[in-house]
Amino acid sequence: MSKNAKDQNDDSYSGEEINYADYYLDDEDDYLDEDEDINTSFNENKREDPARVEKNTSMPDNKSRLSENDPAGADESRKKTDIQYQTSGSKEWNSEVRDQEDMKKESAKNSDKMRNDPGKKDTGNKKTSQEKTGAQKNGAGKSEAQKASTGKTGAQNTGTGTQKSSTGKNDAPKSSPGKSGPQKDAARKTGASKGTAGKSGPQKSGAGRQGAKRNSGNPAKSSGAGRRPKKSGVPIPLLAAGVFVGVLAAAYIGVSVYFTSHFYMNTEINGHDFSMKTAADVKEYIEQQVQGYSLTILEKDNKTDSISGEEISLKYNENKDIENVLKKQNAFLWPQAFFVKNSSKATVEVSYDREALEDKIRTLQAVKAEQIPPTSAYPKFNGTEYVVEPEVTGTEVNQELLREKIHQYISEFQPELDMVGENCYALPKYTSESGDVTAACNEMNQYLKASITYSMDQPVVVDKTLISEWVTADAEMKVTFNEGAVREWLREFGKQYDTVGKTRSITSPWGKTVEVSGGTYGWSVDEEAEFPALVNSIKNGEVVTREPIYVDGQRAASRGPQDWGSTYAEVDLSGQHMWFIVDGVVALETDVVTGVPTPARETPSGVYSILDKELNSTLVGEIDPATGQPEYRTPVAYWMRVTWSGIGFHDATWQPAFGGSLYASGAGSHGCINMPLDQAGALYNMLPVGTPVIIHY
């Protein structure tokens, strides 16, 4: 824009940048509305002052004003714009309506130009009234006037004489010839006539009133021109979403209809995959399987047998089971098939010669082999603890199950039957996976925690090795602790370590070695008392070292074959002599007189002990049946009891002598060991109660 043009139109020049796309590229309806507004404006102006319109739109005035404002560029601008005018006096305003596609291209061109040349602000758009004359310099050259018919110009400003052009990119309105009249301040969606300067002609809203209304230069701010129309209807994103949902719904329904006659994905029938198949496909498959069918039977020890369909006259009998499986399928729930495997059972009816099949089964190697029954898993002691001993299946065949599986496999046209995998062999009641067996092992191992050590000459230990023999589990895996076995063990334990009455050997100070048996001295375990003590220790898992409970008074001096130890009294009946040995050394010895060697009066042999001692005691014999009186009453100074029946050491002042064979020649006692008075007194003082006494021949 020239400086003069700007000065002349200073009152209307705003300096704003105009975005043309905001005003004339909305949609097709906007263009149509704009056309209607322009035509309406022309029609109103036509009624008001046709003469004035003719004058303002005449070619000579435009040319003269253009020349005055820009003499040098008037012709050039006219060449660039290449506007076609009508002859003067035409009553029809003919403009060529530009199609929508051309307008969009023009808008894009202007937008690109603005982006490519940001230094120029609204060049070709912000024009002064002088520049916006009929010639329309630069910007007007690319306006709609190029395509308009003759007589097409913008609204003219009659107040200043300067022509106001409308170079927008909207469709030029069609009006009667020669009646250009005032248009709207700026046609909506125009590109060039934004911010026209000067005073407009008569306004559309002013019923014939011609005013001098100022224009800011922004067509959007002029009287209704360029105002962006409100959009109406459904928003495009919502419309697109609706279309998308509709397409999805149609697709879902279509797939559902498909699955009314086809099986789901991941569908198995009798172990075979029939995904996306029809009932007819399944039946066709089954019929095909019948031809050339053969069942291979896998047995133990890598043995195999086979049964062919031809051998048993196998034939498929069609039924409705396949269709029924399909009917149970809900077609509208087909998405679940992506996540859940559909496994169905259908009765596939086949016919075959049952007698021929029985003959084939009887000839199977597994059936003809020796039928060894299975053995259940059970708790087994491995030397440390009880563990599960695995089961043994044996070779016994479960005939009923085998026949059932053969029929099933033939019906399903399965190629192989694994007898082991299908448990066609007789199974034990308990396997290594059975919880009952494991529980039994755990319970039995609780008993094995106990360890009781008896302090004998050699320690005797009752631990897991021995206890494992007393704990058992029956066929039902019920654990039992065998207390009877414990009692029996104690009896054997007593026999081994009880010494009372047992035969022992002894060597006298004379060097004579003899064997002696009988008597009351020695070890004797109280089995009745020890039994509950041992059982409780085992059940409680105790780990202890102790002695067994002994019978009262039945404890010996030491362990070993000669349990009397190194301090004892010894009597040799054959030699009629006695010794008192202390710590292996003879402390006293003397000749003695023992009982008459007859059953009624002899001195018993064996190992005894001093039961008690008494001074100045009277010895009383047994009652004589004939007289009812004791056989004797004899007072003694020193009495040392050996048996409770009346045998002991004592002094015998009535004996004429001691030793030799007096005991056998009528001087023998009733069984006591007679001693000289002084020796008896010495022994009494030396011999404590409990001292072992060994009497032998």
BELHUTA-V133965 format. One record per residue. SS is DSSP state (H for helix, E for strand, L for the rest). OMEGA is omega in whole degrees, -180 to 180 (none if undefined). NEAR is the number of other C-alpha atoms within 10 Angstrom. Layout:
ss-><SS/SS>
omega-><OMEGA/OMEGA>
near-><NEAR/NEAR>
//
This chain:
ss-><L/L/H/H/H/H/H/H/L/L/L/L/L/L/L/L/L/L/L/L/H/H/H/H/L/L/L/H/H/H/H/H/H/H/H/H/H/H/H/H/H/H/H/H/H/H/H/H/L/H/H/H/H/H/H/H/H/L/H/H/H/H/H/H/H/H/H/H/H/L/L/L/L/H/H/H/H/H/H/H/H/L/L/L/E/L/L/L/L/L/L/E/E/L/L/L/L/L/L/H/H/H/H/H/H/H/H/H/H/H/H/H/H/H/H/H/L/L/L/L/L/L/L/L/L/E/L/L/L/L/L/L/L/L/L/L/L/H/H/H/H/H/L/H/H/H/L/L/L/E/L/L/L/L/L/E/L/L/L/L/L/L/E/L/L/L/L/L/L/L/L/L/L/L/E/E/E/L/L/L/L/L/L/L/L/L/L/L/L/L/L/L/L/E/L/L/L/L/L/L/L/E/L/L/L/L/L/L/L/E/L/L/L/L/L/L/L/L/H/H/H/L/L/L/L/L/L/L/L/L/L/L/L/L/L/H/H/H/H/H/H/H/H/H/H/H/H/H/H/H/H/H/H/H/H/H/H/H/L/L/L/L/L/L/L/L/E/E/E/L/L/E/E/L/L/L/L/L/H/H/H/H/H/H/H/H/H/H/H/H/L/L/L/E/E/E/E/E/L/H/H/H/L/E/E/E/E/E/L/L/L/L/L/L/E/E/E/L/L/L/H/H/H/H/H/H/H/L/L/L/H/H/H/H/H/H/H/H/L/L/L/E/E/E/L/L/L/L/E/E/E/L/L/H/H/H/H/H/H/H/H/H/L/L/H/H/H/H/L/L/L/L/L/L/E/L/L/E/E/E/E/L/L/L/L/E/E/E/E/L/L/E/L/L/L/L/E/L/H/H/H/H/H/H/H/H/H/H/H/H/H/L/L/L/L/E/E/E/L/L/L/L/L/L/E/L/L/L/L/L/L/L/L/L/H/H/H/H/H/H/H/H/H/H/H/H/H/L/L/L/E/E/E/E/L/L/L/L/L/E/E/E/L/H/H/H/H/L/L/L/E/E/E/L/L/L/L/L/E/E/E/L/H/H/H/H/H/H/H/H/H/H/H/H/H/H/H/L/L/L/L/L/L/E/E/E/E/L/L/L/L/L/E/E/E/E/L/L/E/L/L/L/L/L/E/L/H/H/H/H/H/H/H/H/H/H/H/H/H/L/L/L/E/E/E/E/L/L/L/E/L/L/L/L/L/L/L/L/L/L/L/L/L/L/L/L/L/E/E/E/E/E/L/L/L/L/E/E/E/E/E/E/L/L/E/E/E/E/E/E/E/L/E/L/E/L/L/L/L/L/L/L/L/L/L/E/E/E/E/L/L/E/E/E/E/E/E/E/E/E/L/L/E/L/L/L/L/L/L/E/L/L/E/E/E/E/E/E/E/E/E/L/L/L/L/L/L/E/E/E/E/L/L/L/L/L/L/L/L/L/L/H/H/H/L/L/L/L/E/L/L/L/E/E/E/L/H/H/H/H/H/H/H/H/H/H/L/L/L/L/L/E/E/E/E/E/L>
omega-><179/-179/-179/180/180/-179/-178/-177/-174/-177/-179/-178/-177/-178/-180/172/-177/174/-174/-177/-179/-170/-178/178/-177/178/-173/-179/-180/178/-180/179/-179/178/-180/180/-179/-180/180/180/179/-178/179/180/179/-179/-173/-172/-179/-177/180/179/180/-178/-177/-177/-178/-177/-175/-179/180/-178/-176/-180/179/-179/-180/-178/-176/-175/-176/-173/-177/-180/-178/180/179/178/-178/-177/177/-177/177/-179/173/176/-179/179/177/-180/-179/175/-178/173/179/-178/-179/-178/-174/-176/179/180/180/179/-180/179/179/-179/-180/180/179/-178/179/179/-176/-178/-177/-179/-179/-177/173/176/-177/-178/180/-175/171/179/179/-179/-176/175/-177/-179/180/-176/176/-175/-180/-179/-177/-177/180/-178/180/-176/-177/176/-176/179/-178/173/176/175/-177/177/-176/-178/-176/-177/-180/-178/178/-175/173/-177/-179/-175/176/178/179/-179/177/178/179/-175/175/-177/180/176/177/174/170/-178/174/-178/180/176/173/179/-171/-173/177/180/178/-179/176/-176/-179/175/180/-177/179/-176/-174/171/177/-178/178/-176/178/-176/179/179/-180/-176/178/-178/179/-178/177/-172/176/-177/177/-180/-175/-177/177/178/-180/179/-177/177/-176/179/180/178/179/179/179/178/-179/179/179/179/179/-180/179/179/-180/180/180/178/179/177/179/-176/169/-179/-180/178/177/164/179/180/175/175/-179/175/-180/-178/178/179/176/-180/175/177/179/178/-180/-179/179/178/-179/-180/179/-179/-178/-177/178/-178/176/179/177/-178/180/-176/178/177/176/177/-180/172/180/176/-179/178/-180/-178/-178/178/-177/-179/179/178/-177/176/-175/-175/-180/178/-180/177/180/-179/180/-179/178/-174/-176/177/-175/180/-179/-179/178/-174/-176/177/-178/-179/-176/176/177/179/177/-176/175/176/178/-180/-176/179/178/178/178/178/180/179/-179/-179/178/-178/-179/-179/-178/-177/177/-176/180/-177/-179/176/-179/170/-177/177/-179/179/-177/-178/179/-178/176/177/-179/174/-176/179/175/-175/-177/-179/-179/-177/172/-172/-178/180/179/179/179/-179/179/178/-180/-178/178/180/-180/-180/176/-176/-174/174/178/-176/179/-180/180/176/179/172/-180/-177/175/-179/-179/176/-180/178/-177/180/-179/-180/178/179/179/178/-179/-179/-180/180/176/178/-175/179/-177/175/-179/-179/177/-179/176/176/169/-176/176/-174/172/-178/-174/180/180/-177/180/178/-177/-180/-178/174/-178/-177/179/-179/174/-175/179/173/-172/-180/176/178/178/179/179/179/179/177/179/177/178/179/-177/-173/171/-179/-179/178/-178/177/176/176/180/177/-176/178/177/-178/-180/179/180/175/-178/179/-179/179/-177/-177/173/179/175/-179/176/-174/-179/179/-178/-176/-179/179/180/-179/-180/179/-180/-178/-180/179/-177/174/-174/172/-177/174/174/177/-178/172/-179/178/-177/175/-179/-178/-177/175/177/-177/179/-172/177/177/-175/177/-176/174/-178/179/177/-178/-180/-178/180/-178/179/178/169/-173/179/-180/176/-178/-180/179/-179/174/-178/173/-178/172/-179/-175/178/-177/174/-178/-176/-172/-177/176/-176/175/180/-180/-177/177/178/-176/175/180/-180/176/175/-179/176/180/-177/-179/180/-180/176/-178/-177/-176/-176/-179/176/-179/178/171/-175/175/178/179/-175/180/180/-172/177/178/178/178/175/178/178/175/173/178/180/-177/180/180/179/-178/-179/179/179/-177/-179/-177/-177/-175/176/-180/-177/-177/175/178/-179/176/-180/-178/172/-175/-178/-180/178/178/180/180/-179/-178/-177/-168/178/175/-180/-179/178/178/-179/179/-178/175/none>
near-><19/12/10/14/19/19/14/18/22/15/16/23/25/17/14/15/17/20/18/23/17/17/24/26/21/15/11/11/11/20/21/12/12/24/20/14/20/25/16/18/22/24/20/21/25/23/12/16/14/16/14/19/23/21/20/29/29/23/19/13/17/23/19/17/20/27/17/12/20/20/13/11/15/23/16/15/21/20/13/18/23/18/25/18/19/21/13/16/15/17/19/16/26/24/24/18/17/15/12/16/9/11/22/17/12/18/22/15/11/19/15/11/12/17/10/10/10/9/9/12/14/19/15/24/28/27/33/28/31/32/32/33/32/35/33/34/26/22/24/31/22/23/26/29/30/19/19/25/20/23/28/32/35/29/29/32/24/20/14/14/17/29/31/33/28/32/28/28/30/28/25/28/25/23/22/15/19/27/29/34/32/29/29/27/33/34/33/33/31/29/34/33/31/37/29/34/31/30/26/26/27/28/22/23/12/10/12/16/13/17/14/15/16/17/23/20/28/25/28/22/16/21/16/17/23/25/19/15/13/6/11/6/6/9/9/9/9/10/12/12/11/12/12/12/12/12/12/12/12/12/12/15/14/12/15/18/13/16/22/17/18/21/26/27/21/16/20/17/19/19/13/14/15/20/16/16/16/19/20/13/13/18/18/11/12/18/14/12/16/18/13/10/16/20/18/17/18/18/21/14/7/6/11/16/17/16/18/16/21/15/13/18/14/22/17/18/12/14/13/11/15/20/16/12/15/19/14/8/17/13/20/16/11/18/14/12/15/11/9/11/13/18/14/14/13/16/15/22/13/16/13/17/14/13/10/12/21/12/11/16/20/12/12/17/14/24/18/11/11/12/15/13/16/18/17/19/24/26/25/17/18/12/9/11/18/21/20/20/16/17/18/17/20/17/20/18/24/16/15/9/16/19/15/11/18/21/16/16/17/23/20/21/20/18/13/17/23/15/20/14/10/11/15/23/25/20/21/15/13/20/20/18/12/14/12/16/24/18/16/23/23/15/16/25/22/16/22/23/17/20/20/20/16/15/14/15/11/9/12/14/16/18/19/23/16/14/21/21/13/17/19/17/18/11/11/12/19/13/17/14/19/14/15/11/13/18/18/13/15/20/16/11/15/18/14/9/17/20/28/22/18/18/16/17/11/17/10/13/14/6/8/9/11/13/12/19/18/18/22/21/27/25/23/23/23/18/20/14/13/16/20/14/13/19/16/12/16/23/14/13/18/17/14/13/14/11/14/22/15/18/14/9/13/16/20/22/18/15/18/15/15/16/19/23/17/15/19/25/26/21/24/20/23/12/15/20/20/24/22/22/18/16/11/12/13/14/14/15/16/16/21/29/30/32/25/21/19/11/10/10/15/19/24/21/18/22/28/26/25/21/17/15/19/14/14/10/15/15/13/14/14/13/12/11/9/6/8/9/13/12/13/14/12/11/16/17/17/25/23/26/21/26/17/9/9/16/18/21/23/29/24/24/14/9/16/9/15/20/19/15/15/20/23/16/10/11/18/23/21/21/24/26/27/26/27/21/16/12/17/22/17/13/22/21/11/13/19/16/15/18/21/27/24/24/21/20/14>
//
